Amino acid sequence: MIEAQPNDKARIIEILTYAFEQNASVDYIVKRDEARLVRIRKLMEYAFKVCCRYGKVVLSDDRNACALVQLKKKKFSFQSLLWIFNWYYTLPESKT
């Protein structure tokens, strides 16, 4: 395993998005519609950001697998609240 670099972000988001596409927990929180993959991608971008800031992101040597590790318990801060709002307001709107 190698430590991920900033230029690895797109590959890591791609791996995570397709890995969690059929996950039951993700199914519970992500609406099933035409924008589902976009929403899952945004969720994975958020997880990536959090782990880059509070943990570690690693890739397999062949860059086909990854792990997000949160090393310490994340404390609530104003910046984390801004991240959540930013993530929420960049989600695609659903057509109802």
Secondary structure, 3 states (H helix, E strand, C coil): CEECCHHHHHHHHHHHHHHCCCCHHHHHHCCCCCCHHHHHHHHHHHHHHHHHHHEEEEECCCCCCEEEEECCCCCCCHHHHHHHHHHHHCCCCCCC
